[in-house]
Amino acid sequence: MRWLKAAEKFDIEFFVTADGDDLFCEPELIDLAFAQYERNRPDFIEADGLVCGVFSYGIKVDALKKACEIKDTDDTEMMWVYFTQTGLFRTETLQDVPLIFKRPEIRMTLDYEDDFKFFKRIIEHFAGKKDYFSLRDIIDFLKENPEVVKINQYLQQRFLDNQKTKTKLVIKKTGGN
């Protein structure tokens, strides 16, 4: 609901989410989502096979409004199911993604202590060397230092299992049911 209220307040038609625990969310991917929205006007854009934590979702505000109307819960941390599992929305997978970002074995989201250690190693590596470093720079660093990927890689399945237990599609009952 907070996304909807913010979008309505600022008269937004489409937005891309960037979660606070995704420290290296990639602007290049966000730009791709906006370009894809301009071309196709989908209700929802998700990503597949990317580095975990570099892109979340692109959402059309009219579709978000409808999802909020049909949901029967205040717990919408895992909101995507309303778009992907109801059959009510036109969804797409993010297109034209450079191959360098298709690295699902890399985990870049901050949920566990070893995730923090992973981020710390990356930030320490780039500290004082560059004013700005991109996801491309990070992936190049990780290619050269595969031991850094292993710091938190083992947590991905636990993360996915945890998301699965939190993800619930709860739709309001209609008068005919």
Secondary structure as the mmCIF struct_conf table of DSSP 4:
data_model
#
loop_
_struct_conf.conf_type_id
_struct_conf.id
_struct_conf.beg_label_comp_id
_struct_conf.beg_label_asym_id
_struct_conf.beg_label_seq_id
_struct_conf.end_label_comp_id
_struct_conf.end_label_asym_id
_struct_conf.end_label_seq_id
HELX_RH_AL_P HELX_RH_AL_P1 ARG A 2 LYS A 9
TURN_TY1_P TURN_TY1_P1 PHE A 10 ASP A 11
BEND BEND1 GLU A 13 GLU A 13
STRN STRN1 PHE A 14 VAL A 16
TURN_TY1_P TURN_TY1_P2 GLY A 20 ASP A 21
TURN_TY1_P TURN_TY1_P3 LEU A 23 PHE A 24
HELX_RH_AL_P HELX_RH_AL_P2 PRO A 27 ASN A 40
BEND BEND2 ASP A 43 ASP A 43
STRN STRN2 PHE A 44 GLU A 46
BEND BEND3 GLY A 49 LEU A 50
HELX_LH_PP_P HELX_LH_PP_P1 VAL A 51 VAL A 51
STRN STRN3 CYS A 52 CYS A 52
TURN_TY1_P TURN_TY1_P4 GLY A 53 GLY A 53
BEND BEND4 VAL A 54 VAL A 54
STRN STRN4 TYR A 57 LYS A 60
HELX_RH_AL_P HELX_RH_AL_P3 VAL A 61 ILE A 70
STRN STRN5 LYS A 71 LYS A 71
BEND BEND5 ASP A 74 ASP A 74
TURN_TY1_P TURN_TY1_P5 GLU A 77 MET A 79
HELX_RH_AL_P HELX_RH_AL_P4 TRP A 80 THR A 84
BEND BEND6 GLN A 85 GLY A 87
BEND BEND7 PHE A 89 PHE A 89
STRN STRN6 THR A 91 THR A 93
BEND BEND8 ASP A 96 ASP A 96
HELX_RH_3T_P HELX_RH_3T_P1 LEU A 99 PHE A 101
TURN_TY1_P TURN_TY1_P6 PRO A 104 GLU A 105
STRN STRN7 ARG A 107 ARG A 107
BEND BEND9 TYR A 112 TYR A 112
HELX_RH_AL_P HELX_RH_AL_P5 GLU A 113 PHE A 126
TURN_TY1_P TURN_TY1_P7 ALA A 127 LYS A 129
BEND BEND10 ASP A 131 ASP A 131
HELX_RH_AL_P HELX_RH_AL_P6 LEU A 135 GLU A 144
HELX_RH_AL_P HELX_RH_AL_P7 PRO A 146 GLN A 153
TURN_TY1_P TURN_TY1_P8 TYR A 154 LEU A 155
HELX_RH_AL_P HELX_RH_AL_P8 GLN A 156 LYS A 166
STRN STRN8 ILE A 171 ILE A 171
HELX_LH_PP_P HELX_LH_PP_P2 LYS A 172 THR A 174
TURN_TY1_P TURN_TY1_P9 GLY A 175 GLY A 176
#
